[in-house]
Amino acid sequence: MSQIASPFSGLSGSSRPVPLGRVARLTRRLQDAWKRHRTERALEGMPFDLRKDIGWPATDIDADKTPNLS
């Protein structure tokens, strides 16, 4: 009798199902990363003075281009 592959099978091809706790943790991590990304984009869209007032670090692209004199 042949086995039917479960959609929750591991990547190694084993017939052991992946615990749903792992899937839930991965889903939660992806959601948190997406929310953090959206928040950062919203903060970066604010005027510089407002970001400075709330303590958000400046993103100065030119700082990377300055030569290191030390």
C-alpha positions as CSV (number, residue, x, y, z in Angstrom):
1,M,0.0,0.0,0.0
2,S,1.5,3.4,-1.0
3,Q,1.6,6.3,1.4
4,I,0.1,9.7,0.5
5,A,2.5,12.6,1.0
6,S,1.3,15.0,3.6
7,P,1.4,18.7,2.8
8,F,3.2,19.1,6.2
9,S,6.0,16.7,5.3
10,G,9.5,17.9,5.9
11,L,11.8,19.0,3.1
12,S,13.9,15.9,3.4
13,G,11.1,13.8,2.0
14,S,10.4,12.0,5.2
15,S,6.8,11.1,6.0
16,R,7.1,12.7,9.5
17,P,5.0,15.8,9.7
18,V,6.5,19.1,10.7
19,P,5.1,20.2,14.0
20,L,2.6,23.1,13.6
21,G,4.5,25.0,16.3
22,R,7.4,25.5,13.9
23,V,5.0,26.7,11.2
24,A,3.4,29.1,13.7
25,R,6.7,30.5,14.8
26,L,7.9,31.0,11.3
27,T,4.6,32.7,10.4
28,R,4.9,35.0,13.4
29,R,8.5,35.9,12.5
30,L,7.5,36.8,9.0
31,Q,4.7,38.9,10.2
32,D,6.9,40.7,12.7
33,A,9.6,41.4,10.0
34,W,6.9,42.7,7.6
35,K,5.5,45.0,10.3
36,R,9.0,46.2,11.2
37,H,9.7,46.9,7.5
38,R,6.5,48.9,7.1
39,T,7.2,50.9,10.3
40,E,10.7,51.8,9.1
41,R,9.4,52.9,5.7
42,A,6.8,55.1,7.5
43,L,9.5,56.6,9.7
44,E,11.8,57.2,6.8
45,G,9.0,59.1,5.0
46,M,8.7,61.6,7.8
47,P,10.5,65.0,7.6
48,F,14.1,65.0,9.0
49,D,13.3,67.3,11.8
50,L,10.5,65.2,13.1
51,R,12.6,62.0,12.9
52,K,15.3,63.9,14.8
53,D,12.8,65.0,17.5
54,I,11.7,61.4,18.1
55,G,15.2,60.1,18.2
56,W,15.2,58.1,15.0
57,P,18.8,57.7,13.7
58,A,19.7,59.7,10.6
59,T,20.3,57.9,7.3
60,D,23.1,59.8,5.7
61,I,24.1,58.2,2.4
62,D,27.0,60.6,2.0
63,A,28.5,59.5,5.3
64,D,29.6,56.3,3.7
65,K,31.4,58.1,0.9
66,T,33.6,60.3,3.0
67,P,37.2,59.3,3.1
68,N,38.6,57.9,6.4
69,L,41.5,60.2,7.4
70,S,42.7,58.2,10.4
